[in-house]
Amino acid sequence: IKTICEKCGGALITRADDTLEIVEKRIIQQGNSVVAPIREYYKPGGNYVAIDAEQTIEGMERDLAKVLGMAE
């Protein structure tokens, strides 16, 4: 673990809750709080399509192509 900033030479302080699991959870929660109102705005008009972002990149590309009418 680095304790000195390579850019400015200052001390780096690591929070006790800065584990990968907790940071990922924080990012998901923040992302959902931003995305939820947008999703709820577009859903009633039929202009919202959910794409599974946990699949492979190829799977996402295929799903997006279907939504955009570009599927083979």
Secondary structure, DSSP 8 states (H G I E B T S, - for coil): ---B-TTT--B----TT--HHHHHHHHHHHHHHHHHHHHHHHGGGT------TTS-HHHHHHHHHHHTT---
